[in-house]
Amino acid sequence: MEKQLKVTGVRYFETRLGLGYECKTNINGLLIWNDGNGGGTFLDCDFQNMNRRELTQYEEEFSETNLEHLIDVYEGVDLINKYI
């Protein structure tokens, strides 16, 4: 992977169980998702611009915590006081 992964946009949406989000990244076709139904945050792709092997490489490199940190950085969240 030659590029450092960064979030470039976030779209939030309500579900019947909570709040979900879709994040665009600087990697063409790679998305960060949370479906808002109580599951974790995960990577997905559009398969027109990325294949399964490439997606798997990113999944192995970035944990759920890493993905949420990238979103926090994009949104300018104060990580020191995030949970206070």
N, C-alpha and C positions, 0 to 999 in steps of 0.2 A: 504494500500500500504506500503509494508515494505522497499522498496528501494527508495533512492532519485534519481529522474530522471536526467540523464546526457546525453549529446550528445556525441557519440563516432565516428561519421564520417559524412561528408557532401558531397553530389554529386550535382553539379550545372548543369543545362541544359538550352539551349536557346529555347524559344518558339516564335511564330510570334508576340506576344505582350510584350515580356520581358524576364526575367530570372526567372526560377523556381529552386526549390531545394528539395532534399529528404535527410533527416537526420536519421541515425541509432541512436538508443539509447541503454543504458545499460539494458533496459527492453526487454526481448526476445519477438520479434514480434511487438513491438510498434515503430512507425515511426512518424517523424514530416515532414509535406509536405507543399509546396507552389507550385501550379501548373503553376505559371508564367503567368496566364491569367487575372490578375487584382484582384483576390480574396485574401482572407486572408490566414494566416498560420494556419494549423490545424493538429490534430493528426489522424493517421490512423493505422490499424494493418493488419497483414497477415491472421488472422482468423485460421491459423493452430496452432499458439502458444498462441492465446489470444481470448477470446470470447467477444461478444458485451457488456456485463455487465461490464467487466473489463475495456474495452475501455472507456465506459461512465464515469466510476469513474475518470479516468485520465482527460477526457474532462472537468469534473466539477471542478477539482482541478487546471488546468492550462489554463490560458487565452492566447490569441494570443501574448500579450506582454510578458508573462512569457516564452512562447516557443521561441520567438525571443531573449530574454535575454539568455536563455540556449545556443543558437547558438553563440551569441556574446562571451560568456564565453569560449566556445570550441575554437573559432577562435582567442581568445586573444584580442578582440576589446577593446580599451581604452574607457570605458563607459562615463568618464567625458568629453572627447573631441569628442565623436562620432558625434555630430551634429554641430560642430563648423567649 
